[in-house]
Amino acid sequence: MTYMEAKPEIREKYQQVISSILKENLVYIDESGIGMSICKDRWWSKKGAHVSSKKSGKYYERTNIIAGYVNNKSIAPMIFNGSCNTRLFEA
């Protein structure tokens, strides 16, 4: 899989298709996720003292935010736990 920017002819064809669609019929969708396990534990100790900790291998649930944008308006904002997969997206 390559990005459209990688092949100018594919990007040009994509731009032609997009420009033929009425602006009010275009919907932009974006999703962003927040993972709760990304913070690293930090510890303080006296100089020269060794500090150790065990990192949990447990999977932490993600919180995701998804919304659409059409005609200069945000539509269908949704916040949910778990991954954004095809089943959720098409629901």
PDB file of N, CA, C and O in Angstrom:
ATOM      1  N   MET A   1       0.851  -1.185   0.000  1.00  0.00           N
ATOM      2  CA  MET A   1       0.000   0.000   0.000  1.00  0.00           C
ATOM      3  C   MET A   1       0.889   1.237   0.000  1.00  0.00           C
ATOM      4  O   MET A   1       1.857   1.315   0.756  1.00  0.00           O
ATOM      5  N   THR A   2       0.560   2.191  -0.841  1.00  0.00           N
ATOM      6  CA  THR A   2       1.322   3.439  -0.881  1.00  0.00           C
ATOM      7  C   THR A   2       0.385   4.617  -0.690  1.00  0.00           C
ATOM      8  O   THR A   2      -0.821   4.515  -0.913  1.00  0.00           O
ATOM      9  N   TYR A   3       0.952   5.722  -0.279  1.00  0.00           N
ATOM     10  CA  TYR A   3       0.170   6.941  -0.159  1.00  0.00           C
ATOM     11  C   TYR A   3      -0.078   7.513  -1.546  1.00  0.00           C
ATOM     12  O   TYR A   3       0.730   7.326  -2.455  1.00  0.00           O
ATOM     13  N   MET A   4      -1.197   8.208  -1.706  1.00  0.00           N
ATOM     14  CA  MET A   4      -1.512   8.778  -3.015  1.00  0.00           C
ATOM     15  C   MET A   4      -0.444   9.772  -3.460  1.00  0.00           C
ATOM     16  O   MET A   4      -0.200   9.924  -4.657  1.00  0.00           O
ATOM     17  N   GLU A   5       0.190  10.446  -2.509  1.00  0.00           N
ATOM     18  CA  GLU A   5       1.227  11.412  -2.864  1.00  0.00           C
ATOM     19  C   GLU A   5       2.419  10.733  -3.528  1.00  0.00           C
ATOM     20  O   GLU A   5       3.203  11.388  -4.215  1.00  0.00           O
ATOM     21  N   ALA A   6       2.559   9.432  -3.329  1.00  0.00           N
ATOM     22  CA  ALA A   6       3.696   8.713  -3.880  1.00  0.00           C
ATOM     23  C   ALA A   6       3.611   8.569  -5.402  1.00  0.00           C
ATOM     24  O   ALA A   6       4.639   8.393  -6.057  1.00  0.00           O
ATOM     25  N   LYS A   7       2.417   8.640  -5.971  1.00  0.00           N
ATOM     26  CA  LYS A   7       2.256   8.490  -7.416  1.00  0.00           C
ATOM     27  C   LYS A   7       1.426   9.657  -7.946  1.00  0.00           C
ATOM     28  O   LYS A   7       0.207   9.676  -7.773  1.00  0.00           O
ATOM     29  N   PRO A   8       2.067  10.621  -8.586  1.00  0.00           N
ATOM     30  CA  PRO A   8       1.367  11.826  -9.061  1.00  0.00           C
ATOM     31  C   PRO A   8       0.170  11.534  -9.962  1.00  0.00           C
ATOM     32  O   PRO A   8      -0.834  12.242  -9.890  1.00  0.00           O
ATOM     33  N   GLU A   9       0.253  10.508 -10.810  1.00  0.00           N
ATOM     34  CA  GLU A   9      -0.858  10.213 -11.726  1.00  0.00           C
ATOM     35  C   GLU A   9      -2.093   9.724 -10.961  1.00  0.00           C
ATOM     36  O   GLU A   9      -3.223  10.040 -11.336  1.00  0.00           O
ATOM     37  N   ILE A  10      -1.878   8.961  -9.898  1.00  0.00           N
ATOM     38  CA  ILE A  10      -3.008   8.496  -9.084  1.00  0.00           C
ATOM     39  C   ILE A  10      -3.612   9.668  -8.325  1.00  0.00           C
ATOM     40  O   ILE A  10      -4.833   9.792  -8.230  1.00  0.00           O
ATOM     41  N   ARG A  11      -2.754  10.528  -7.785  1.00  0.00           N
ATOM     42  CA  ARG A  11      -3.243  11.705  -7.051  1.00  0.00           C
ATOM     43  C   ARG A  11      -4.038  12.620  -7.980  1.00  0.00           C
ATOM     44  O   ARG A  11      -5.077  13.147  -7.581  1.00  0.00           O
ATOM     45  N   GLU A  12      -3.569  12.816  -9.201  1.00  0.00           N
ATOM     46  CA  GLU A  12      -4.274  13.671 -10.164  1.00  0.00           C
ATOM     47  C   GLU A  12      -5.657  13.098 -10.487  1.00  0.00           C
ATOM     48  O   GLU A  12      -6.638  13.839 -10.547  1.00  0.00           O
ATOM     49  N   LYS A  13      -5.735  11.791 -10.694  1.00  0.00           N
ATOM     50  CA  LYS A  13      -7.022  11.147 -10.974  1.00  0.00           C
ATOM     51  C   LYS A  13      -7.968  11.311  -9.780  1.00  0.00           C
ATOM     52  O   LYS A  13      -9.156  11.584  -9.954  1.00  0.00           O
ATOM     53  N   TYR A  14      -7.433  11.141  -8.571  1.00  0.00           N
ATOM     54  CA  TYR A  14      -8.225  11.315  -7.349  1.00  0.00           C
ATOM     55  C   TYR A  14      -8.760  12.749  -7.259  1.00  0.00           C
ATOM     56  O   TYR A  14      -9.926  12.954  -6.924  1.00  0.00           O
ATOM     57  N   GLN A  15      -7.926  13.721  -7.552  1.00  0.00           N
ATOM     58  CA  GLN A  15      -8.344  15.126  -7.519  1.00  0.00           C
ATOM     59  C   GLN A  15      -9.458  15.392  -8.537  1.00  0.00           C
ATOM     60  O   GLN A  15     -10.376  16.163  -8.255  1.00  0.00           O
ATOM     61  N   GLN A  16      -9.389  14.769  -9.706  1.00  0.00           N
ATOM     62  CA  GLN A  16     -10.439  14.933 -10.714  1.00  0.00           C
ATOM     63  C   GLN A  16     -11.766  14.368 -10.209  1.00  0.00           C
ATOM     64  O   GLN A  16     -12.816  14.984 -10.392  1.00  0.00           O
ATOM     65  N   VAL A  17     -11.719  13.214  -9.585  1.00  0.00           N
ATOM     66  CA  VAL A  17     -12.939  12.599  -9.045  1.00  0.00           C
ATOM     67  C   VAL A  17     -13.529  13.487  -7.959  1.00  0.00           C
ATOM     68  O   VAL A  17     -14.729  13.760  -7.969  1.00  0.00           O
ATOM     69  N   ILE A  18     -12.711  13.935  -7.036  1.00  0.00           N
ATOM     70  CA  ILE A  18     -13.184  14.776  -5.930  1.00  0.00           C
ATOM     71  C   ILE A  18     -13.757  16.093  -6.451  1.00  0.00           C
ATOM     72  O   ILE A  18     -14.795  16.546  -5.969  1.00  0.00           O
ATOM     73  N   SER A  19     -13.101  16.705  -7.420  1.00  0.00           N
ATOM     74  CA  SER A  19     -13.576  18.003  -7.926  1.00  0.00           C
ATOM     75  C   SER A  19     -14.897  17.877  -8.686  1.00  0.00           C
ATOM     76  O   SER A  19     -15.592  18.876  -8.874  1.00  0.00           O
ATOM     77  N   SER A  20     -15.252  16.676  -9.122  1.00  0.00           N
ATOM     78  CA  SER A  20     -16.520  16.495  -9.834  1.00  0.00           C
ATOM     79  C   SER A  20     -17.705  16.303  -8.878  1.00  0.00           C
ATOM     80  O   SER A  20     -18.856  16.292  -9.314  1.00  0.00           O
ATOM     81  N   ILE A  21     -17.427  16.152  -7.587  1.00  0.00           N
ATOM     82  CA  ILE A  21     -18.486  15.960  -6.590  1.00  0.00           C
ATOM     83  C   ILE A  21     -18.892  17.317  -6.028  1.00  0.00           C
ATOM     84  O   ILE A  21     -18.040  18.146  -5.708  1.00  0.00           O
ATOM     85  N   LEU A  22     -20.200  17.537  -5.910  1.00  0.00           N
ATOM     86  CA  LEU A  22     -20.677  18.786  -5.327  1.00  0.00           C
ATOM     87  C   LEU A  22     -20.159  18.923  -3.901  1.00  0.00           C
ATOM     88  O   LEU A  22     -20.132  17.956  -3.140  1.00  0.00           O
ATOM     89  N   LYS A  23     -19.748  20.142  -3.551  1.00  0.00           N
ATOM     90  CA  LYS A  23     -19.162  20.394  -2.242  1.00  0.00           C
ATOM     91  C   LYS A  23     -20.084  19.970  -1.096  1.00  0.00           C
ATOM     92  O   LYS A  23     -19.619  19.440  -0.087  1.00  0.00           O
ATOM     93  N   GLU A  24     -21.388  20.202  -1.253  1.00  0.00           N
ATOM     94  CA  GLU A  24     -22.324  19.848  -0.178  1.00  0.00           C
ATOM     95  C   GLU A  24     -22.510  18.335  -0.031  1.00  0.00           C
ATOM     96  O   GLU A  24     -23.118  17.880   0.938  1.00  0.00           O
ATOM     97  N   ASN A  25     -21.992  17.553  -0.983  1.00  0.00           N
ATOM     98  CA  ASN A  25     -22.086  16.093  -0.899  1.00  0.00           C
ATOM     99  C   ASN A  25     -20.811  15.438  -0.367  1.00  0.00           C
ATOM    100  O   ASN A  25     -20.762  14.222  -0.181  1.00  0.00           O
ATOM    101  N   LEU A  26     -19.783  16.248  -0.123  1.00  0.00           N
ATOM    102  CA  LEU A  26     -18.535  15.707   0.417  1.00  0.00           C
ATOM    103  C   LEU A  26     -18.592  15.704   1.940  1.00  0.00           C
ATOM    104  O   LEU A  26     -18.961  16.703   2.558  1.00  0.00           O
ATOM    105  N   VAL A  27     -18.229  14.592   2.529  1.00  0.00           N
ATOM    106  CA  VAL A  27     -18.166  14.478   3.986  1.00  0.00           C
ATOM    107  C   VAL A  27     -16.752  14.040   4.348  1.00  0.00           C
ATOM    108  O   VAL A  27     -16.254  13.030   3.850  1.00  0.00           O
ATOM    109  N   TYR A  28     -16.127  14.801   5.207  1.00  0.00           N
ATOM    110  CA  TYR A  28     -14.803  14.453   5.704  1.00  0.00           C
ATOM    111  C   TYR A  28     -14.977  13.804   7.071  1.00  0.00           C
ATOM    112  O   TYR A  28     -15.737  14.301   7.902  1.00  0.00           O
ATOM    113  N   ILE A  29     -14.284  12.709   7.305  1.00  0.00           N
ATOM    114  CA  ILE A  29     -14.397  11.981   8.565  1.00  0.00           C
ATOM    115  C   ILE A  29     -12.998  11.811   9.146  1.00  0.00           C
ATOM    116  O   ILE A  29     -12.042  11.508   8.432  1.00  0.00           O
ATOM    117  N   ASP A  30     -12.903  12.014  10.463  1.00  0.00           N
ATOM    118  CA  ASP A  30     -11.615  11.817  11.127  1.00  0.00           C
ATOM    119  C   ASP A  30     -11.832  11.127  12.464  1.00  0.00           C
ATOM    120  O   ASP A  30     -12.866  11.292  13.111  1.00  0.00           O
ATOM    121  N   GLU A  31     -10.840  10.358  12.855  1.00  0.00           N
ATOM    122  CA  GLU A  31     -10.902   9.614  14.114  1.00  0.00           C
ATOM    123  C   GLU A  31      -9.586   9.816  14.843  1.00  0.00           C
ATOM    124  O   GLU A  31      -8.521   9.857  14.227  1.00  0.00           O
ATOM    125  N   SER A  32      -9.668   9.939  16.147  1.00  0.00           N
ATOM    126  CA  SER A  32      -8.468  10.064  16.965  1.00  0.00           C
ATOM    127  C   SER A  32      -8.649   9.226  18.219  1.00  0.00           C
ATOM    128  O   SER A  32      -9.745   9.159  18.777  1.00  0.00           O
ATOM    129  N   GLY A  33      -7.583   8.593  18.655  1.00  0.00           N
ATOM    130  CA  GLY A  33      -7.661   7.741  19.836  1.00  0.00           C
ATOM    131  C   GLY A  33      -6.759   8.228  20.947  1.00  0.00           C
ATOM    132  O   GLY A  33      -5.713   8.831  20.706  1.00  0.00           O
ATOM    133  N   ILE A  34      -7.182   7.958  22.164  1.00  0.00           N
ATOM    134  CA  ILE A  34      -6.422   8.335  23.348  1.00  0.00           C
ATOM    135  C   ILE A  34      -6.112   7.058  24.113  1.00  0.00           C
ATOM    136  O   ILE A  34      -7.021   6.370  24.579  1.00  0.00           O
ATOM    137  N   GLY A  35      -4.841   6.744  24.241  1.00  0.00           N
ATOM    138  CA  GLY A  35      -4.431   5.556  24.980  1.00  0.00           C
ATOM    139  C   GLY A  35      -4.024   5.923  26.395  1.00  0.00           C
ATOM    140  O   GLY A  35      -3.249   6.857  26.602  1.00  0.00           O
ATOM    141  N   MET A  36      -4.542   5.197  27.362  1.00  0.00           N
ATOM    142  CA  MET A  36      -4.243   5.516  28.756  1.00  0.00           C
ATOM    143  C   MET A  36      -2.930   4.888  29.230  1.00  0.00           C
ATOM    144  O   MET A  36      -2.482   5.176  30.340  1.00  0.00           O
ATOM    145  N   SER A  37      -2.319   4.055  28.430  1.00  0.00           N
ATOM    146  CA  SER A  37      -1.104   3.358  28.871  1.00  0.00           C
ATOM    147  C   SER A  37       0.169   4.022  28.357  1.00  0.00           C
ATOM    148  O   SER A  37       1.245   3.435  28.471  1.00  0.00           O
ATOM    149  N   ILE A  38       0.082   5.210  27.804  1.00  0.00           N
ATOM    150  CA  ILE A  38       1.262   5.819  27.200  1.00  0.00           C
ATOM    151  C   ILE A  38       2.148   6.568  28.191  1.00  0.00           C
ATOM    152  O   ILE A  38       3.295   6.883  27.875  1.00  0.00           O
ATOM    153  N   CYS A  39       1.636   6.856  29.377  1.00  0.00           N
ATOM    154  CA  CYS A  39       2.435   7.578  30.368  1.00  0.00           C
ATOM    155  C   CYS A  39       3.475   6.639  30.973  1.00  0.00           C
ATOM    156  O   CYS A  39       3.164   5.516  31.370  1.00  0.00           O
ATOM    157  N   LYS A  40       4.692   7.111  31.034  1.00  0.00           N
ATOM    158  CA  LYS A  40       5.740   6.318  31.663  1.00  0.00           C
ATOM    159  C   LYS A  40       5.787   6.657  33.145  1.00  0.00           C
ATOM    160  O   LYS A  40       5.634   7.812  33.542  1.00  0.00           O
ATOM    161  N   ASP A  41       5.999   5.631  33.946  1.00  0.00           N
ATOM    162  CA  ASP A  41       6.146   5.870  35.378  1.00  0.00           C
ATOM    163  C   ASP A  41       7.486   6.555  35.627  1.00  0.00           C
ATOM    164  O   ASP A  41       8.492   6.213  35.005  1.00  0.00           O
ATOM    165  N   ARG A  42       7.491   7.501  36.519  1.00  0.00           N
ATOM    166  CA  ARG A  42       8.719   8.199  36.886  1.00  0.00           C
ATOM    167  C   ARG A  42       8.886   8.073  38.392  1.00  0.00           C
ATOM    168  O   ARG A  42       7.921   8.167  39.150  1.00  0.00           O
ATOM    169  N   TRP A  43      10.107   7.862  38.804  1.00  0.00           N
ATOM    170  CA  TRP A  43      10.388   7.675  40.218  1.00  0.00           C
ATOM    171  C   TRP A  43      11.540   8.574  40.627  1.00  0.00           C
ATOM    172  O   TRP A  43      12.402   8.922  39.821  1.00  0.00           O
ATOM    173  N   TRP A  44      11.533   8.934  41.880  1.00  0.00           N
ATOM    174  CA  TRP A  44      12.612   9.729  42.457  1.00  0.00           C
ATOM    175  C   TRP A  44      13.301   8.880  43.521  1.00  0.00           C
ATOM    176  O   TRP A  44      12.668   8.068  44.196  1.00  0.00           O
ATOM    177  N   SER A  45      14.594   9.082  43.654  1.00  0.00           N
ATOM    178  CA  SER A  45      15.325   8.387  44.713  1.00  0.00           C
ATOM    179  C   SER A  45      16.543   9.220  45.093  1.00  0.00           C
ATOM    180  O   SER A  45      16.890  10.197  44.429  1.00  0.00           O
ATOM    181  N   LYS A  46      17.167   8.808  46.166  1.00  0.00           N
ATOM    182  CA  LYS A  46      18.401   9.470  46.564  1.00  0.00           C
ATOM    183  C   LYS A  46      19.464   9.160  45.525  1.00  0.00           C
ATOM    184  O   LYS A  46      19.441   8.102  44.896  1.00  0.00           O
ATOM    185  N   LYS A  47      20.385  10.079  45.351  1.00  0.00           N
ATOM    186  CA  LYS A  47      21.458   9.908  44.383  1.00  0.00           C
ATOM    187  C   LYS A  47      22.211   8.608  44.660  1.00  0.00           C
ATOM    188  O   LYS A  47      22.623   8.342  45.789  1.00  0.00           O
ATOM    189  N   GLY A  48      22.381   7.815  43.625  1.00  0.00           N
ATOM    190  CA  GLY A  48      23.091   6.555  43.742  1.00  0.00           C
ATOM    191  C   GLY A  48      22.208   5.361  44.077  1.00  0.00           C
ATOM    192  O   GLY A  48      22.643   4.217  43.946  1.00  0.00           O
ATOM    193  N   ALA A  49      20.976   5.609  44.508  1.00  0.00           N
ATOM    194  CA  ALA A  49      20.064   4.507  44.830  1.00  0.00           C
ATOM    195  C   ALA A  49      19.380   4.032  43.552  1.00  0.00           C
ATOM    196  O   ALA A  49      18.957   4.839  42.724  1.00  0.00           O
ATOM    197  N   HIS A  50      19.277   2.722  43.404  1.00  0.00           N
ATOM    198  CA  HIS A  50      18.642   2.149  42.211  1.00  0.00           C
ATOM    199  C   HIS A  50      17.128   2.060  42.424  1.00  0.00           C
ATOM    200  O   HIS A  50      16.665   1.604  43.470  1.00  0.00           O
ATOM    201  N   VAL A  51      16.387   2.489  41.449  1.00  0.00           N
ATOM    202  CA  VAL A  51      14.927   2.422  41.512  1.00  0.00           C
ATOM    203  C   VAL A  51      14.459   1.496  40.399  1.00  0.00           C
ATOM    204  O   VAL A  51      14.901   1.623  39.257  1.00  0.00           O
ATOM    205  N   SER A  52      13.574   0.573  40.723  1.00  0.00           N
ATOM    206  CA  SER A  52      13.037  -0.308  39.687  1.00  0.00           C
ATOM    207  C   SER A  52      11.545  -0.482  39.898  1.00  0.00           C
ATOM    208  O   SER A  52      11.020  -0.305  40.998  1.00  0.00           O
ATOM    209  N   SER A  53      10.897  -0.826  38.834  1.00  0.00           N
ATOM    210  CA  SER A  53       9.456  -1.028  38.871  1.00  0.00           C
ATOM    211  C   SER A  53       9.105  -2.020  37.783  1.00  0.00           C
ATOM    212  O   SER A  53       9.833  -2.164  36.801  1.00  0.00           O
ATOM    213  N   LYS A  54       7.998  -2.696  37.958  1.00  0.00           N
ATOM    214  CA  LYS A  54       7.526  -3.614  36.927  1.00  0.00           C
ATOM    215  C   LYS A  54       6.430  -2.926  36.134  1.00  0.00           C
ATOM    216  O   LYS A  54       5.504  -2.346  36.701  1.00  0.00           O
ATOM    217  N   LYS A  55       6.545  -2.997  34.832  1.00  0.00           N
ATOM    218  CA  LYS A  55       5.548  -2.418  33.938  1.00  0.00           C
ATOM    219  C   LYS A  55       4.506  -3.484  33.649  1.00  0.00           C
ATOM    220  O   LYS A  55       4.847  -4.603  33.264  1.00  0.00           O
ATOM    221  N   SER A  56       3.263  -3.148  33.829  1.00  0.00           N
ATOM    222  CA  SER A  56       2.183  -4.088  33.564  1.00  0.00           C
ATOM    223  C   SER A  56       2.087  -4.378  32.072  1.00  0.00           C
ATOM    224  O   SER A  56       2.199  -3.474  31.244  1.00  0.00           O
ATOM    225  N   GLY A  57       1.880  -5.638  31.743  1.00  0.00           N
ATOM    226  CA  GLY A  57       1.674  -6.016  30.349  1.00  0.00           C
ATOM    227  C   GLY A  57       0.208  -5.985  29.975  1.00  0.00           C
ATOM    228  O   GLY A  57      -0.173  -6.380  28.873  1.00  0.00           O
ATOM    229  N   LYS A  58      -0.611  -5.514  30.898  1.00  0.00           N
ATOM    230  CA  LYS A  58      -2.058  -5.475  30.691  1.00  0.00           C
ATOM    231  C   LYS A  58      -2.417  -4.503  29.571  1.00  0.00           C
ATOM    232  O   LYS A  58      -1.825  -3.430  29.450  1.00  0.00           O
ATOM    233  N   TYR A  59      -3.383  -4.886  28.763  1.00  0.00           N
ATOM    234  CA  TYR A  59      -3.886  -4.017  27.696  1.00  0.00           C
ATOM    235  C   TYR A  59      -4.859  -3.014  28.301  1.00  0.00           C
ATOM    236  O   TYR A  59      -5.801  -3.393  28.997  1.00  0.00           O
ATOM    237  N   TYR A  60      -4.630  -1.758  28.034  1.00  0.00           N
ATOM    238  CA  TYR A  60      -5.527  -0.717  28.507  1.00  0.00           C
ATOM    239  C   TYR A  60      -6.444  -0.287  27.374  1.00  0.00           C
ATOM    240  O   TYR A  60      -6.011  -0.134  26.232  1.00  0.00           O
ATOM    241  N   GLU A  61      -7.684  -0.100  27.695  1.00  0.00           N
ATOM    242  CA  GLU A  61      -8.666   0.291  26.690  1.00  0.00           C
ATOM    243  C   GLU A  61      -8.372   1.694  26.162  1.00  0.00           C
ATOM    244  O   GLU A  61      -7.876   2.555  26.889  1.00  0.00           O
ATOM    245  N   ARG A  62      -8.681   1.902  24.912  1.00  0.00           N
ATOM    246  CA  ARG A  62      -8.523   3.217  24.288  1.00  0.00           C
ATOM    247  C   ARG A  62      -9.872   3.911  24.229  1.00  0.00           C
ATOM    248  O   ARG A  62     -10.916   3.270  24.105  1.00  0.00           O
ATOM    249  N   THR A  63      -9.832   5.219  24.320  1.00  0.00           N
ATOM    250  CA  THR A  63     -11.018   6.033  24.091  1.00  0.00           C
ATOM    251  C   THR A  63     -10.829   6.695  22.738  1.00  0.00           C
ATOM    252  O   THR A  63      -9.783   7.288  22.477  1.00  0.00           O
ATOM    253  N   ASN A  64     -11.824   6.599  21.883  1.00  0.00           N
ATOM    254  CA  ASN A  64     -11.742   7.146  20.537  1.00  0.00           C
ATOM    255  C   ASN A  64     -12.816   8.197  20.315  1.00  0.00           C
ATOM    256  O   ASN A  64     -13.907   8.132  20.882  1.00  0.00           O
ATOM    257  N   ILE A  65     -12.483   9.152  19.490  1.00  0.00           N
ATOM    258  CA  ILE A  65     -13.404  10.223  19.112  1.00  0.00           C
ATOM    259  C   ILE A  65     -13.465  10.225  17.588  1.00  0.00           C
ATOM    260  O   ILE A  65     -12.429  10.214  16.923  1.00  0.00           O
ATOM    261  N   ILE A  66     -14.672  10.241  17.039  1.00  0.00           N
ATOM    262  CA  ILE A  66     -14.841  10.266  15.585  1.00  0.00           C
ATOM    263  C   ILE A  66     -15.968  11.238  15.257  1.00  0.00           C
ATOM    264  O   ILE A  66     -16.961  11.314  15.981  1.00  0.00           O
ATOM    265  N   ALA A  67     -15.811  11.974  14.171  1.00  0.00           N
ATOM    266  CA  ALA A  67     -16.842  12.933  13.757  1.00  0.00           C
ATOM    267  C   ALA A  67     -16.711  13.196  12.265  1.00  0.00           C
ATOM    268  O   ALA A  67     -15.680  12.911  11.655  1.00  0.00           O
ATOM    269  N   GLY A  68     -17.763  13.739  11.698  1.00  0.00           N
ATOM    270  CA  GLY A  68     -17.770  14.121  10.294  1.00  0.00           C
ATOM    271  C   GLY A  68     -17.813  15.635  10.166  1.00  0.00           C
ATOM    272  O   GLY A  68     -18.134  16.344  11.119  1.00  0.00           O
ATOM    273  N   TYR A  69     -17.486  16.119   8.977  1.00  0.00           N
ATOM    274  CA  TYR A  69     -17.493  17.552   8.700  1.00  0.00           C
ATOM    275  C   TYR A  69     -18.075  17.746   7.302  1.00  0.00           C
ATOM    276  O   TYR A  69     -17.521  17.249   6.321  1.00  0.00           O
ATOM    277  N   VAL A  70     -19.189  18.465   7.211  1.00  0.00           N
ATOM    278  CA  VAL A  70     -19.831  18.713   5.926  1.00  0.00           C
ATOM    279  C   VAL A  70     -20.461  20.102   5.951  1.00  0.00           C
ATOM    280  O   VAL A  70     -21.044  20.500   6.960  1.00  0.00           O
ATOM    281  N   ASN A  71     -20.349  20.830   4.866  1.00  0.00           N
ATOM    282  CA  ASN A  71     -20.919  22.182   4.757  1.00  0.00           C
ATOM    283  C   ASN A  71     -20.534  23.075   5.934  1.00  0.00           C
ATOM    284  O   ASN A  71     -21.382  23.771   6.492  1.00  0.00           O
ATOM    285  N   ASN A  72     -19.267  23.054   6.307  1.00  0.00           N
ATOM    286  CA  ASN A  72     -18.738  23.876   7.404  1.00  0.00           C
ATOM    287  C   ASN A  72     -19.376  23.564   8.747  1.00  0.00           C
ATOM    288  O   ASN A  72     -19.418  24.432   9.619  1.00  0.00           O
ATOM    289  N   LYS A  73     -19.873  22.351   8.936  1.00  0.00           N
ATOM    290  CA  LYS A  73     -20.486  21.946  10.202  1.00  0.00           C
ATOM    291  C   LYS A  73     -19.960  20.578  10.619  1.00  0.00           C
ATOM    292  O   LYS A  73     -19.747  19.697   9.787  1.00  0.00           O
ATOM    293  N   SER A  74     -19.755  20.419  11.927  1.00  0.00           N
ATOM    294  CA  SER A  74     -19.412  19.102  12.470  1.00  0.00           C
ATOM    295  C   SER A  74     -20.690  18.289  12.588  1.00  0.00           C
ATOM    296  O   SER A  74     -21.725  18.800  13.017  1.00  0.00           O
ATOM    297  N   ILE A  75     -20.611  17.019  12.204  1.00  0.00           N
ATOM    298  CA  ILE A  75     -21.788  16.150  12.302  1.00  0.00           C
ATOM    299  C   ILE A  75     -21.411  14.836  12.981  1.00  0.00           C
ATOM    300  O   ILE A  75     -20.267  14.387  12.911  1.00  0.00           O
ATOM    301  N   ALA A  76     -22.374  14.246  13.622  1.00  0.00           N
ATOM    302  CA  ALA A  76     -22.283  12.905  14.214  1.00  0.00           C
ATOM    303  C   ALA A  76     -21.050  12.686  15.086  1.00  0.00           C
ATOM    304  O   ALA A  76     -20.353  11.688  14.903  1.00  0.00           O
ATOM    305  N   PRO A  77     -20.759  13.584  16.028  1.00  0.00           N
ATOM    306  CA  PRO A  77     -19.614  13.313  16.906  1.00  0.00           C
ATOM    307  C   PRO A  77     -19.917  12.108  17.794  1.00  0.00           C
ATOM    308  O   PRO A  77     -21.038  11.944  18.274  1.00  0.00           O
ATOM    309  N   MET A  78     -18.918  11.278  18.003  1.00  0.00           N
ATOM    310  CA  MET A  78     -19.131  10.068  18.787  1.00  0.00           C
ATOM    311  C   MET A  78     -17.868   9.765  19.593  1.00  0.00           C
ATOM    312  O   MET A  78     -16.757   9.826  19.065  1.00  0.00           O
ATOM    313  N   ILE A  79     -18.045   9.443  20.857  1.00  0.00           N
ATOM    314  CA  ILE A  79     -16.947   9.028  21.725  1.00  0.00           C
ATOM    315  C   ILE A  79     -17.242   7.596  22.150  1.00  0.00           C
ATOM    316  O   ILE A  79     -18.359   7.288  22.565  1.00  0.00           O
ATOM    317  N   PHE A  80     -16.245   6.719  22.050  1.00  0.00           N
ATOM    318  CA  PHE A  80     -16.465   5.321  22.400  1.00  0.00           C
ATOM    319  C   PHE A  80     -15.170   4.691  22.880  1.00  0.00           C
ATOM    320  O   PHE A  80     -14.080   5.178  22.580  1.00  0.00           O
ATOM    321  N   ASN A  81     -15.297   3.615  23.620  1.00  0.00           N
ATOM    322  CA  ASN A  81     -14.137   2.855  24.082  1.00  0.00           C
ATOM    323  C   ASN A  81     -13.905   1.689  23.139  1.00  0.00           C
ATOM    324  O   ASN A  81     -14.852   1.078  22.646  1.00  0.00           O
ATOM    325  N   GLY A  82     -12.648   1.387  22.896  1.00  0.00           N
ATOM    326  CA  GLY A  82     -12.289   0.291  22.008  1.00  0.00           C
ATOM    327  C   GLY A  82     -11.757   0.823  20.691  1.00  0.00           C
ATOM    328  O   GLY A  82     -11.590   2.030  20.515  1.00  0.00           O
ATOM    329  N   SER A  83     -11.499  -0.076  19.786  1.00  0.00           N
ATOM    330  CA  SER A  83     -10.935   0.294  18.489  1.00  0.00           C
ATOM    331  C   SER A  83     -12.019   0.628  17.480  1.00  0.00           C
ATOM    332  O   SER A  83     -13.137   0.120  17.555  1.00  0.00           O
ATOM    333  N   CYS A  84     -11.672   1.486  16.542  1.00  0.00           N
ATOM    334  CA  CYS A  84     -12.583   1.827  15.447  1.00  0.00           C
ATOM    335  C   CYS A  84     -12.342   0.802  14.340  1.00  0.00           C
ATOM    336  O   CYS A  84     -11.314   0.840  13.665  1.00  0.00           O
ATOM    337  N   ASN A  85     -13.289  -0.109  14.159  1.00  0.00           N
ATOM    338  CA  ASN A  85     -13.147  -1.122  13.123  1.00  0.00           C
ATOM    339  C   ASN A  85     -14.277  -0.972  12.102  1.00  0.00           C
ATOM    340  O   ASN A  85     -15.128  -0.095  12.243  1.00  0.00           O
ATOM    341  N   THR A  86     -14.286  -1.801  11.103  1.00  0.00           N
ATOM    342  CA  THR A  86     -15.282  -1.715  10.035  1.00  0.00           C
ATOM    343  C   THR A  86     -16.698  -1.852  10.565  1.00  0.00           C
ATOM    344  O   THR A  86     -17.593  -1.117  10.148  1.00  0.00           O
ATOM    345  N   ARG A  87     -16.905  -2.785  11.481  1.00  0.00           N
ATOM    346  CA  ARG A  87     -18.249  -3.007  12.026  1.00  0.00           C
ATOM    347  C   ARG A  87     -18.777  -1.756  12.723  1.00  0.00           C
ATOM    348  O   ARG A  87     -19.936  -1.385  12.537  1.00  0.00           O
ATOM    349  N   LEU A  88     -17.948  -1.115  13.512  1.00  0.00           N
ATOM    350  CA  LEU A  88     -18.361   0.102  14.206  1.00  0.00           C
ATOM    351  C   LEU A  88     -18.577   1.238  13.204  1.00  0.00           C
ATOM    352  O   LEU A  88     -19.557   1.976  13.301  1.00  0.00           O
ATOM    353  N   PHE A  89     -17.673   1.374  12.254  1.00  0.00           N
ATOM    354  CA  PHE A  89     -17.728   2.467  11.288  1.00  0.00           C
ATOM    355  C   PHE A  89     -18.981   2.391  10.422  1.00  0.00           C
ATOM    356  O   PHE A  89     -19.579   3.422  10.115  1.00  0.00           O
ATOM    357  N   GLU A  90     -19.383   1.193  10.028  1.00  0.00           N
ATOM    358  CA  GLU A  90     -20.541   1.038   9.149  1.00  0.00           C
ATOM    359  C   GLU A  90     -21.869   1.024   9.895  1.00  0.00           C
ATOM    360  O   GLU A  90     -22.925   1.047   9.264  1.00  0.00           O
ATOM    361  N   ALA A  91     -21.837   0.986  11.221  1.00  0.00           N
ATOM    362  CA  ALA A  91     -23.078   0.946  12.019  1.00  0.00           C
ATOM    363  C   ALA A  91     -23.843   2.255  11.937  1.00  0.00           C
ATOM    364  O   ALA A  91     -24.904   2.389  12.547  1.00  0.00           O
TER     365      ALA A  91
END
